[in-house]
Amino acid sequence: MCKKVFSFAVLLFLFTTPAYAQTPTTESLELSINLVWVMLGAILVFFMHAGFAMVESGFTRSKNTLNILMKNFLTICTAAILFFLAGYGIMFGSSLGSMIGTDGFFLNGVEDVGFFVFQAMFVATCATIISGAVAERIKLGSYVLIVIAMTVFIYPVAGHWIWQDDGWLTALGFSDFAGSTVVHLTGATGALMVALILGPRIGKYSGEKVNVIPGHNLPLGALGIFILWLGWFGFNGGSTLAADPSLVPYVIGTTLLSTSAALISSSFYTKLRFKKVDASLSMNGVLGGLVGITAGAAEISLGGSILVGLVSGILLVETIRFIDTKLRIDDPAGAIAVHGACGIWGTLAIGFFSIDTGLFYGNGFSQLGVQATGVLAVMLWVSITAGGFTYVLNKISPIRVSAEEEKAGLDFTEHGSSAYNFKDSLLEGSSSPKAPTGLADRLNQSTSAQPSTKSS
């Protein structure tokens, strides 16, 4: 038997023609390198969602941590599927009147799947901005419905206006390299409308007094911000859509410098404003600097990016204070200020600091006017659609949990569990029966409730 196998192997070797891989060309290598860079950017943007989850949960109370984690998981999964089904076609399909895409649904006729993956990460980022602003008081089902509306229609239409070649804002010359308006302002405006309808958390306001509801784990929030900072290099850098050896380092450089300047300005400004360096505001300043440079990362100089960041840090602090104390809108994570105010500033900053079209480079006010037009158009669109959808949804069935559920915490009321194990300390020395707090408890309770089949 061994001799037969050996003979067959020899014959196979003698009569088999060797196959050689096709010699790679310069063009094929370039395409491969570009694809790898964009996919790396998509992976980094995906990792940003871990940062969002940490920031939101760290800046809120421990009794709602599991609920926030589940919202972030559901956001990215829902967004990816809906963007595949319809969102991508509405955003990048053939334009109808420069307003909306009409084909490419289910990616039919779409060859560049890599571009779809990269953009799917962006739509999820836009939607998850709402999560932080409405934390600790919204029903999970209501939140998911709002995410569906944002990802399947509201965000793609705004993106079509700006990032599709035939979009009407594109035709005007509106510039938004990586999404200060498309992603961040869209998400922040949606968050603002939902937060207005939802109302503040119980205990946030007492008459004229504004009460601080501190987060339960600022180190967790700080780690989340570092993760977001890392992911943003893929967010902005990957938006080059090619591994351009001159453009990619430039974009990452402006991103780094703007963010660093924003942290410094927010820290020093809180020291001047409040006599202490406020840690949470300063850390949010990092995110403000990231959002602020996102629109102009490819066309603002390195020095200009520092100025953008310095303004972003101060603007972030004042906007959070204004929203919290003057408008009395409860935003636990500061998402509306970070992504909204700094998104507006970053978009308008192109009109001032763009090397090619900016006012400070002798190009007049025309670009600034176009940028302002785009900002107003997107805010109006999202306010009407997201606000209208949430208003109708709230009329059909209240989107907010009951007061009792809010006080107990959404971890238990929405999920029947908790992110942290408090059983030992809570039940120590207590003779009261133990309430089911986790899956194992519920399974055991279910099992014990079954009638016994044993014979006596």
The 8 nearest C-alpha neighbors of each residue, nearest first, counted from 0:
[[1, 3, 2, 4, 5, 6, 7, 8],
 [0, 2, 4, 3, 5, 6, 7, 8],
 [1, 3, 5, 0, 4, 6, 7, 8],
 [4, 2, 6, 0, 5, 1, 7, 8],
 [5, 3, 1, 7, 2, 6, 8, 0],
 [4, 6, 2, 8, 3, 7, 1, 9],
 [7, 5, 3, 9, 8, 4, 2, 10],
 [8, 6, 4, 10, 9, 5, 11, 3],
 [7, 9, 11, 5, 6, 10, 12, 4],
 [8, 10, 12, 6, 11, 7, 13, 5],
 [11, 9, 13, 7, 12, 8, 14, 6],
 [12, 10, 8, 9, 14, 13, 15, 7],
 [11, 13, 9, 10, 15, 14, 8, 16],
 [14, 12, 10, 11, 15, 9, 16, 8],
 [15, 13, 11, 12, 10, 16, 9, 17],
 [14, 16, 12, 11, 13, 17, 10, 18],
 [15, 17, 14, 18, 13, 12, 11, 19],
 [16, 18, 15, 19, 12, 14, 20, 13],
 [19, 17, 16, 20, 15, 21, 22, 14],
 [18, 20, 21, 17, 22, 16, 23, 15],
 [21, 19, 22, 18, 23, 17, 24, 16],
 [20, 22, 23, 19, 24, 18, 27, 28],
 [21, 23, 20, 24, 19, 27, 25, 28],
 [24, 22, 21, 27, 28, 25, 26, 20],
 [23, 25, 27, 26, 28, 22, 29, 21],
 [24, 26, 28, 27, 29, 23, 30, 22],
 [25, 27, 29, 24, 28, 30, 23, 31],
 [28, 26, 30, 24, 29, 25, 31, 23],
 [29, 27, 31, 25, 30, 26, 32, 24],
 [28, 30, 26, 32, 27, 31, 33, 25],
 [29, 31, 27, 33, 28, 32, 34, 26],
 [32, 30, 28, 34, 29, 33, 27, 35],
 [31, 33, 35, 29, 34, 30, 28, 36],
 [34, 32, 241, 242, 36, 30, 31, 35],
 [35, 33, 31, 37, 32, 36, 38, 30],
 [34, 36, 38, 32, 33, 37, 39, 31],
 [35, 37, 39, 33, 34, 38, 242, 40],
 [38, 36, 40, 237, 34, 39, 35, 240],
 [39, 37, 41, 35, 40, 36, 34, 42],
 [40, 38, 36, 42, 37, 41, 35, 43],
 [39, 41, 233, 237, 37, 43, 38, 42],
 [42, 40, 117, 38, 44, 39, 43, 45],
 [41, 43, 45, 39, 40, 44, 38, 46],
 [42, 44, 230, 46, 40, 233, 45, 41],
 [45, 43, 47, 41, 230, 46, 42, 234],
 [44, 46, 42, 47, 43, 48, 120, 41],
 [47, 45, 43, 48, 44, 49, 42, 230],
 [48, 46, 227, 50, 44, 230, 49, 45],
 [49, 47, 51, 50, 46, 45, 52, 71],
 [48, 50, 52, 47, 51, 46, 53, 223],
 [51, 49, 223, 47, 226, 53, 227, 48],
 [50, 52, 48, 54, 53, 49, 55, 223],
 [51, 53, 49, 55, 50, 54, 68, 56],
 [54, 52, 223, 50, 56, 220, 51, 55],
 [55, 53, 220, 223, 51, 57, 52, 56],
 [56, 54, 52, 58, 131, 53, 57, 332],
 [55, 57, 64, 53, 59, 58, 54, 52],
 [58, 56, 216, 220, 54, 219, 217, 59],
 [57, 59, 214, 55, 56, 54, 332, 220],
 [60, 58, 214, 56, 57, 215, 55, 331],
 [61, 59, 215, 214, 62, 63, 64, 58],
 [60, 62, 64, 63, 215, 59, 56, 418],
 [61, 63, 408, 60, 410, 64, 409, 417],
 [64, 62, 410, 409, 66, 61, 408, 65],
 [65, 63, 56, 67, 61, 66, 62, 418],
 [64, 66, 418, 68, 410, 67, 63, 417],
 [65, 67, 69, 410, 63, 64, 68, 409],
 [68, 66, 70, 64, 69, 65, 56, 71],
 [67, 69, 65, 71, 70, 66, 52, 64],
 [68, 70, 72, 66, 71, 67, 73, 65],
 [71, 69, 67, 73, 68, 72, 74, 66],
 [72, 70, 74, 68, 69, 73, 52, 67],
 [71, 73, 69, 74, 70, 75, 68, 76],
 [72, 74, 70, 76, 71, 75, 77, 69],
 [75, 73, 71, 77, 72, 76, 78, 70],
 [74, 76, 123, 78, 77, 73, 72, 79],
 [77, 75, 73, 79, 78, 74, 72, 80],
 [76, 78, 74, 80, 79, 75, 73, 81],
 [79, 77, 75, 81, 123, 76, 80, 150],
 [78, 80, 82, 76, 119, 77, 81, 75],
 [81, 79, 83, 77, 82, 78, 84, 76],
 [82, 80, 84, 83, 78, 79, 151, 85],
 [81, 83, 86, 87, 79, 80, 85, 84],
 [84, 82, 80, 81, 105, 85, 87, 79],
 [83, 85, 105, 81, 82, 104, 80, 86],
 [84, 86, 104, 88, 82, 87, 83, 81],
 [87, 85, 82, 151, 89, 88, 155, 90],
 [86, 88, 90, 82, 89, 85, 91, 83],
 [87, 89, 103, 92, 104, 102, 91, 90],
 [90, 88, 100, 86, 87, 99, 92, 155],
 [89, 91, 155, 159, 87, 88, 100, 158],
 [92, 90, 88, 163, 87, 100, 89, 159],
 [93, 91, 100, 88, 102, 103, 101, 89],
 [94, 92, 100, 101, 102, 95, 91, 99],
 [93, 95, 100, 97, 99, 92, 96, 165],
 [94, 96, 97, 99, 98, 100, 101, 93],
 [95, 97, 98, 94, 99, 167, 166, 165],
 [98, 96, 166, 167, 94, 95, 165, 99],
 [99, 97, 96, 95, 160, 166, 94, 167],
 [100, 98, 95, 94, 89, 156, 159, 97],
 [101, 99, 89, 92, 94, 93, 90, 88],
 [100, 102, 92, 93, 89, 94, 88, 99],
 [103, 101, 92, 88, 104, 93, 100, 89],
 [102, 104, 88, 106, 107, 92, 108, 109],
 [103, 105, 88, 85, 106, 102, 84, 107],
 [104, 106, 84, 107, 83, 103, 85, 88],
 [107, 105, 103, 104, 109, 108, 83, 88],
 [108, 106, 103, 105, 109, 104, 102, 110],
 [107, 109, 106, 103, 110, 102, 104, 105],
 [110, 108, 106, 107, 111, 103, 112, 115],
 [111, 109, 112, 108, 106, 107, 113, 114],
 [110, 112, 113, 114, 109, 115, 116, 106],
 [113, 111, 115, 114, 110, 116, 109, 106],
 [114, 112, 116, 115, 111, 117, 38, 34],
 [113, 115, 117, 112, 116, 111, 118, 37],
 [114, 116, 112, 118, 113, 117, 119, 111],
 [117, 115, 119, 113, 114, 118, 112, 120],
 [116, 118, 41, 114, 115, 119, 120, 113],
 [117, 119, 121, 115, 120, 116, 114, 122],
 [120, 118, 116, 122, 121, 117, 79, 115],
 [119, 121, 123, 118, 117, 122, 45, 44],
 [122, 120, 124, 118, 119, 123, 125, 182],
 [121, 123, 125, 119, 124, 120, 150, 126],
 [122, 124, 75, 126, 120, 78, 121, 125],
 [125, 123, 121, 127, 122, 126, 120, 128],
 [126, 124, 186, 182, 122, 123, 127, 128],
 [127, 125, 123, 128, 124, 146, 186, 129],
 [126, 128, 130, 129, 124, 125, 123, 74],
 [129, 127, 126, 130, 186, 125, 131, 334],
 [130, 128, 190, 127, 132, 131, 126, 186],
 [131, 129, 127, 128, 133, 132, 134, 70],
 [132, 130, 332, 134, 55, 129, 133, 128],
 [131, 133, 330, 129, 130, 334, 134, 331],
 [134, 132, 130, 131, 194, 137, 129, 136],
 [133, 135, 131, 132, 136, 130, 331, 137],
 [136, 134, 63, 137, 409, 133, 405, 200],
 [135, 137, 134, 399, 400, 405, 200, 133],
 [138, 136, 399, 400, 398, 139, 133, 135],
 [139, 137, 141, 399, 140, 400, 398, 142],
 [138, 140, 142, 141, 137, 143, 70, 413],
 [141, 139, 143, 142, 138, 144, 398, 137],
 [142, 140, 144, 138, 398, 143, 139, 145],
 [141, 143, 139, 145, 140, 144, 146, 138],
 [142, 144, 146, 140, 145, 141, 147, 139],
 [145, 143, 147, 141, 146, 142, 140, 148],
 [144, 146, 148, 142, 147, 143, 149, 141],
 [147, 145, 143, 149, 144, 148, 126, 150],
 [148, 146, 144, 145, 150, 149, 151, 143],
 [147, 149, 145, 146, 151, 150, 152, 153],
 [150, 148, 153, 146, 154, 147, 152, 151],
 [151, 149, 147, 78, 148, 154, 152, 146],
 [150, 152, 86, 148, 81, 147, 149, 85],
 [151, 153, 155, 150, 154, 149, 148, 156],
 [154, 152, 149, 156, 155, 148, 150, 157],
 [153, 155, 157, 149, 156, 150, 152, 158],
 [156, 154, 90, 158, 152, 157, 86, 153],
 [157, 155, 159, 158, 154, 153, 99, 90],
 [158, 156, 154, 160, 159, 155, 377, 181],
 [157, 159, 155, 161, 156, 160, 162, 181],
 [160, 158, 90, 163, 156, 157, 161, 162],
 [159, 161, 166, 168, 157, 167, 158, 98],
 [160, 162, 169, 158, 168, 159, 166, 163],
 [163, 161, 158, 159, 160, 164, 169, 166],
 [162, 164, 159, 166, 165, 91, 161, 160],
 [163, 165, 166, 162, 169, 170, 161, 159],
 [166, 164, 97, 163, 94, 167, 169, 170],
 [167, 165, 160, 97, 169, 163, 168, 159],
 [166, 168, 97, 170, 169, 160, 165, 171],
 [169, 167, 171, 170, 161, 160, 173, 166],
 [170, 168, 161, 166, 172, 167, 173, 171],
 [169, 171, 167, 168, 172, 166, 165, 173],
 [172, 170, 168, 169, 173, 167, 369, 166],
 [171, 173, 169, 170, 174, 168, 369, 366],
 [174, 172, 169, 168, 370, 171, 369, 373],
 [173, 175, 176, 172, 370, 294, 169, 349],
 [176, 174, 294, 178, 177, 179, 295, 346],
 [175, 177, 294, 295, 178, 174, 293, 297],
 [178, 176, 293, 294, 235, 238, 175, 179],
 [177, 179, 181, 182, 180, 175, 294, 176],
 [180, 178, 342, 294, 183, 293, 290, 181],
 [179, 181, 184, 178, 183, 182, 342, 185],
 [182, 180, 178, 158, 185, 179, 183, 184],
 [183, 181, 178, 125, 185, 180, 184, 179],
 [184, 182, 338, 186, 179, 185, 180, 342],
 [183, 185, 180, 339, 187, 342, 186, 338],
 [186, 184, 188, 183, 182, 187, 181, 180],
 [185, 187, 125, 183, 189, 184, 128, 188],
 [188, 186, 335, 190, 339, 184, 189, 338],
 [189, 187, 191, 190, 185, 186, 184, 378],
 [188, 190, 186, 192, 187, 191, 385, 381],
 [189, 191, 129, 187, 193, 188, 192, 132],
 [192, 190, 188, 194, 189, 193, 187, 195],
 [191, 193, 386, 195, 189, 194, 190, 188],
 [192, 194, 190, 196, 195, 191, 197, 189],
 [195, 193, 197, 191, 196, 192, 133, 198],
 [196, 194, 192, 193, 197, 198, 191, 328],
 [197, 195, 193, 194, 198, 192, 390, 389],
 [196, 198, 194, 195, 193, 399, 199, 398],
 [197, 199, 195, 196, 194, 200, 329, 328],
 [200, 198, 329, 328, 203, 201, 197, 194],
 [199, 201, 203, 202, 136, 198, 329, 135],
 [200, 202, 203, 199, 402, 204, 405, 406],
 [201, 203, 204, 200, 205, 210, 212, 199],
 [202, 204, 210, 200, 201, 209, 199, 211],
 [203, 205, 209, 202, 210, 208, 206, 207],
 [206, 204, 208, 207, 209, 202, 203, 210],
 [205, 207, 208, 204, 209, 203, 210, 202],
 [208, 206, 205, 209, 204, 324, 210, 327],
 [207, 209, 205, 206, 204, 210, 203, 324],
 [208, 210, 204, 203, 205, 324, 207, 211],
 [211, 209, 203, 204, 208, 212, 202, 205],
 [210, 212, 213, 209, 203, 204, 202, 214],
 [213, 211, 210, 214, 203, 59, 60, 202],
 [214, 212, 211, 215, 59, 58, 60, 331],
 [213, 215, 58, 59, 60, 57, 216, 217],
 [214, 216, 60, 61, 57, 59, 213, 58],
 [217, 215, 57, 219, 218, 214, 220, 58],
 [216, 218, 220, 219, 57, 221, 58, 214],
 [219, 217, 221, 220, 216, 222, 57, 223],
 [220, 218, 222, 57, 217, 221, 216, 53],
 [219, 221, 54, 57, 217, 223, 218, 53],
 [222, 220, 218, 224, 223, 219, 217, 225],
 [223, 221, 225, 219, 224, 220, 218, 226],
 [222, 224, 50, 53, 220, 54, 226, 221],
 [223, 225, 227, 221, 226, 222, 50, 228],
 [226, 224, 228, 222, 227, 223, 229, 221],
 [227, 225, 223, 50, 229, 224, 228, 230],
 [226, 228, 47, 224, 230, 50, 229, 225],
 [229, 227, 225, 231, 226, 230, 224, 232],
 [230, 228, 226, 227, 231, 232, 225, 43],
 [231, 229, 43, 227, 47, 44, 233, 232],
 [230, 232, 234, 233, 228, 229, 227, 235],
 [231, 233, 236, 230, 234, 235, 229, 251],
 [232, 234, 40, 236, 237, 231, 43, 230],
 [235, 233, 231, 232, 44, 237, 236, 40],
 [236, 234, 238, 232, 233, 237, 177, 231],
 [237, 235, 233, 232, 238, 247, 234, 250],
 [236, 238, 40, 233, 37, 239, 235, 240],
 [239, 237, 240, 235, 236, 177, 234, 176],
 [238, 240, 237, 241, 236, 247, 242, 246],
 [241, 239, 238, 237, 37, 33, 242, 36],
 [242, 240, 33, 239, 243, 36, 37, 34],
 [243, 241, 33, 36, 244, 247, 32, 240],
 [242, 244, 246, 241, 245, 247, 239, 33],
 [245, 243, 246, 247, 242, 248, 241, 249],
 [244, 246, 243, 247, 248, 249, 242, 250],
 [247, 245, 249, 243, 248, 244, 250, 297],
 [246, 248, 250, 249, 236, 243, 245, 244],
 [249, 247, 251, 250, 246, 252, 245, 244],
 [248, 250, 252, 246, 247, 251, 253, 245],
 [251, 249, 296, 247, 253, 297, 252, 248],
 [250, 252, 254, 248, 249, 253, 232, 236],
 [253, 251, 249, 255, 250, 254, 248, 256],
 [254, 252, 256, 301, 250, 304, 255, 251],
 [255, 253, 251, 252, 257, 256, 292, 250],
 [254, 256, 252, 258, 253, 257, 251, 259],
 [257, 255, 259, 253, 258, 305, 254, 260],
 [258, 256, 308, 305, 304, 260, 288, 254],
 [257, 259, 288, 261, 285, 255, 289, 260],
 [258, 260, 256, 262, 261, 257, 255, 263],
 [259, 261, 308, 309, 263, 257, 258, 262],
 [262, 260, 312, 308, 309, 288, 258, 264],
 [261, 263, 285, 284, 265, 259, 260, 264],
 [264, 262, 260, 266, 261, 265, 267, 259],
 [263, 265, 261, 267, 312, 309, 266, 262],
 [264, 266, 312, 268, 281, 313, 262, 263],
 [267, 265, 281, 263, 269, 264, 268, 276],
 [268, 266, 270, 264, 269, 265, 263, 271],
 [267, 269, 265, 271, 270, 266, 264, 272],
 [270, 268, 272, 276, 271, 266, 273, 267],
 [269, 271, 275, 276, 274, 267, 268, 273],
 [272, 270, 268, 269, 274, 273, 267, 275],
 [271, 273, 269, 270, 268, 274, 275, 267],
 [272, 274, 275, 269, 270, 271, 276, 277],
 [275, 273, 270, 271, 272, 269, 276, 277],
 [276, 274, 270, 273, 277, 269, 271, 272],
 [275, 277, 270, 269, 266, 278, 267, 274],
 [276, 278, 280, 279, 275, 269, 281, 266],
 [279, 277, 281, 280, 282, 276, 266, 283],
 [278, 280, 282, 281, 277, 283, 217, 58],
 [281, 279, 283, 282, 278, 277, 284, 316],
 [282, 280, 284, 266, 278, 265, 283, 279],
 [283, 281, 284, 279, 285, 280, 278, 262],
 [282, 284, 280, 286, 285, 281, 279, 287],
 [283, 285, 287, 312, 281, 262, 282, 286],
 [286, 284, 262, 288, 283, 258, 282, 287],
 [287, 285, 289, 283, 284, 288, 290, 337],
 [288, 286, 284, 337, 290, 285, 289, 311],
 [289, 287, 258, 308, 261, 291, 285, 286],
 [288, 290, 286, 258, 287, 291, 292, 293],
 [291, 289, 287, 293, 288, 292, 342, 179],
 [290, 292, 345, 288, 341, 289, 342, 293],
 [293, 291, 296, 295, 345, 294, 290, 289],
 [292, 294, 290, 179, 177, 296, 295, 291],
 [295, 293, 175, 176, 179, 177, 346, 178],
 [296, 294, 298, 297, 299, 292, 293, 349],
 [295, 297, 250, 292, 293, 253, 298, 299],
 [298, 296, 250, 295, 299, 176, 249, 246],
 [299, 297, 353, 295, 296, 354, 300, 355],
 [300, 298, 353, 295, 352, 303, 354, 296],
 [301, 299, 303, 302, 304, 298, 354, 253],
 [300, 302, 304, 253, 303, 299, 305, 252],
 [303, 301, 305, 300, 304, 306, 299, 253],
 [302, 304, 300, 306, 305, 301, 299, 352],
 [303, 305, 307, 257, 301, 306, 302, 253],
 [306, 304, 257, 308, 303, 302, 307, 256],
 [305, 307, 309, 303, 308, 304, 310, 302],
 [308, 306, 304, 305, 310, 309, 311, 257],
 [309, 307, 257, 261, 288, 311, 260, 305],
 [310, 308, 261, 306, 260, 264, 311, 312],
 [309, 311, 313, 308, 307, 312, 314, 306],
 [312, 310, 308, 314, 288, 309, 287, 313],
 [313, 311, 261, 265, 284, 315, 264, 309],
 [314, 312, 265, 316, 315, 310, 311, 264],
 [315, 313, 311, 317, 312, 316, 318, 310],
 [314, 316, 312, 318, 313, 317, 311, 336],
 [317, 315, 313, 319, 314, 318, 280, 320],
 [318, 316, 320, 314, 319, 315, 321, 313],
 [317, 319, 321, 315, 320, 316, 336, 314],
 [320, 318, 322, 316, 321, 317, 336, 323],
 [319, 321, 317, 323, 318, 322, 324, 316],
 [322, 320, 318, 325, 324, 319, 323, 317],
 [323, 321, 326, 319, 320, 328, 325, 324],
 [322, 324, 327, 320, 321, 328, 319, 325],
 [323, 325, 327, 321, 320, 322, 326, 209],
 [326, 324, 321, 327, 322, 323, 320, 328],
 [325, 327, 322, 328, 324, 323, 321, 329],
 [328, 326, 323, 324, 325, 322, 329, 199],
 [327, 329, 326, 323, 322, 330, 199, 195],
 [328, 330, 199, 331, 323, 327, 200, 194],
 [329, 331, 132, 333, 332, 328, 133, 334],
 [332, 330, 333, 132, 329, 131, 59, 134],
 [331, 333, 131, 334, 330, 55, 132, 58],
 [334, 332, 330, 336, 335, 331, 337, 319],
 [333, 335, 337, 332, 336, 132, 338, 131],
 [336, 334, 187, 339, 338, 337, 333, 191],
 [335, 337, 340, 339, 334, 319, 318, 333],
 [338, 336, 287, 334, 341, 335, 339, 315],
 [337, 339, 183, 342, 187, 335, 341, 336],
 [338, 340, 184, 187, 342, 335, 336, 341],
 [341, 339, 336, 343, 342, 338, 337, 344],
 [340, 342, 344, 291, 343, 339, 337, 287],
 [341, 343, 179, 339, 345, 338, 184, 340],
 [344, 342, 340, 346, 341, 345, 339, 347],
 [343, 345, 341, 347, 346, 342, 348, 340],
 [346, 344, 291, 348, 342, 343, 347, 292],
 [345, 347, 343, 348, 344, 294, 349, 179],
 [346, 348, 344, 349, 350, 345, 370, 367],
 [347, 349, 345, 351, 350, 346, 352, 344],
 [350, 348, 353, 352, 351, 347, 295, 346],
 [349, 351, 367, 357, 366, 348, 347, 358],
 [352, 350, 357, 358, 348, 349, 359, 353],
 [351, 353, 357, 349, 299, 348, 359, 350],
 [354, 352, 357, 299, 349, 298, 356, 355],
 [353, 355, 299, 298, 357, 356, 352, 360],
 [354, 356, 353, 357, 298, 360, 362, 299],
 [357, 355, 353, 362, 354, 366, 350, 358],
 [358, 356, 353, 351, 350, 352, 360, 359],
 [357, 359, 351, 363, 362, 360, 361, 364],
 [360, 358, 351, 357, 361, 352, 362, 353],
 [361, 359, 358, 357, 362, 354, 356, 352],
 [360, 362, 358, 359, 363, 357, 356, 364],
 [363, 361, 358, 356, 357, 360, 364, 359],
 [362, 364, 358, 365, 361, 357, 366, 356],
 [363, 365, 367, 366, 358, 368, 362, 350],
 [366, 364, 368, 367, 363, 369, 362, 350],
 [367, 365, 350, 369, 368, 364, 370, 356],
 [366, 368, 350, 370, 364, 365, 369, 347],
 [369, 367, 371, 365, 366, 370, 372, 364],
 [368, 370, 366, 372, 371, 367, 173, 373],
 [371, 369, 367, 373, 372, 368, 347, 173],
 [370, 372, 374, 368, 373, 369, 367, 375],
 [373, 371, 369, 375, 370, 374, 376, 368],
 [372, 374, 376, 370, 371, 375, 377, 369],
 [373, 375, 371, 377, 372, 376, 378, 370],
 [374, 376, 378, 372, 373, 377, 379, 371],
 [377, 375, 373, 379, 374, 378, 372, 380],
 [376, 378, 380, 379, 374, 375, 381, 373],
 [379, 377, 375, 381, 380, 376, 382, 374],
 [378, 380, 382, 376, 377, 381, 375, 383],
 [381, 379, 377, 383, 378, 382, 376, 384],
 [380, 382, 384, 378, 385, 383, 379, 377],
 [383, 381, 379, 386, 380, 385, 384, 378],
 [382, 384, 386, 381, 380, 387, 385, 379],
 [383, 385, 387, 381, 386, 382, 388, 380],
 [386, 384, 388, 381, 387, 189, 382, 383],
 [385, 387, 192, 382, 389, 383, 384, 388],
 [388, 386, 390, 384, 385, 389, 383, 391],
 [387, 389, 385, 391, 390, 386, 384, 392],
 [390, 388, 392, 386, 391, 387, 393, 385],
 [389, 391, 387, 393, 392, 388, 386, 394],
 [392, 390, 394, 388, 393, 389, 387, 395],
 [393, 391, 389, 395, 394, 390, 388, 396],
 [392, 394, 397, 396, 390, 398, 391, 395],
 [395, 393, 391, 392, 396, 390, 397, 389],
 [396, 394, 392, 393, 391, 397, 390, 398],
 [395, 397, 393, 394, 392, 398, 391, 141],
 [398, 396, 393, 399, 394, 395, 392, 400],
 [399, 397, 393, 141, 138, 137, 396, 400],
 [400, 398, 137, 138, 397, 136, 197, 401],
 [399, 401, 138, 137, 136, 404, 405, 402],
 [402, 400, 404, 403, 405, 399, 136, 406],
 [401, 403, 405, 404, 406, 400, 201, 407],
 [404, 402, 406, 401, 405, 407, 400, 408],
 [403, 405, 407, 401, 406, 402, 412, 408],
 [404, 406, 402, 408, 407, 403, 136, 401],
 [405, 407, 403, 408, 404, 402, 201, 409],
 [408, 406, 404, 405, 403, 409, 412, 411],
 [409, 407, 62, 405, 406, 63, 410, 404],
 [410, 408, 412, 63, 413, 411, 66, 405],
 [411, 409, 63, 66, 417, 65, 414, 408],
 [410, 412, 415, 416, 414, 409, 413, 408],
 [411, 413, 409, 415, 410, 414, 404, 408],
 [414, 412, 409, 411, 410, 415, 66, 139],
 [415, 413, 411, 416, 410, 412, 409, 66],
 [416, 414, 411, 412, 436, 413, 437, 410],
 [415, 417, 437, 436, 411, 414, 410, 418],
 [416, 418, 410, 419, 411, 65, 436, 420],
 [417, 419, 65, 64, 420, 416, 410, 61],
 [420, 418, 417, 421, 61, 62, 64, 65],
 [421, 419, 422, 417, 418, 423, 424, 436],
 [420, 422, 423, 424, 425, 419, 426, 417],
 [423, 421, 425, 424, 420, 426, 427, 436],
 [424, 422, 426, 425, 421, 427, 420, 428],
 [425, 423, 427, 422, 426, 421, 420, 428],
 [426, 424, 422, 423, 427, 421, 429, 428],
 [425, 427, 429, 423, 424, 422, 428, 433],
 [426, 428, 424, 429, 423, 425, 422, 430],
 [429, 427, 426, 430, 425, 424, 431, 423],
 [430, 428, 426, 427, 431, 425, 432, 433],
 [429, 431, 432, 428, 426, 427, 433, 425],
 [432, 430, 429, 433, 426, 434, 428, 427],
 [433, 431, 434, 430, 429, 426, 435, 428],
 [432, 434, 431, 435, 426, 436, 430, 422],
 [435, 433, 436, 432, 440, 431, 441, 437],
 [434, 436, 440, 441, 437, 433, 415, 444],
 [437, 435, 416, 415, 434, 440, 417, 438],
 [438, 436, 416, 440, 439, 435, 441, 415],
 [437, 439, 441, 440, 442, 436, 416, 415],
 [438, 440, 442, 441, 437, 443, 435, 436],
 [441, 439, 435, 443, 437, 438, 442, 444],
 [440, 442, 444, 438, 443, 439, 435, 445],
 [441, 443, 445, 439, 444, 440, 438, 446],
 [444, 442, 446, 440, 445, 441, 439, 447],
 [443, 445, 441, 447, 442, 446, 440, 448],
 [444, 446, 442, 448, 443, 447, 441, 449],
 [447, 445, 443, 448, 444, 449, 442, 441],
 [446, 448, 444, 449, 445, 443, 450, 442],
 [447, 449, 445, 446, 444, 450, 443, 451],
 [450, 448, 447, 446, 451, 445, 452, 444],
 [451, 449, 448, 452, 447, 446, 453, 445],
 [450, 452, 453, 449, 454, 447, 448, 446],
 [453, 451, 450, 454, 449, 455, 447, 448],
 [454, 452, 451, 455, 450, 449, 447, 446],
 [455, 453, 452, 451, 450, 449, 447, 448],
 [454, 453, 452, 451, 450, 449, 447, 448]]
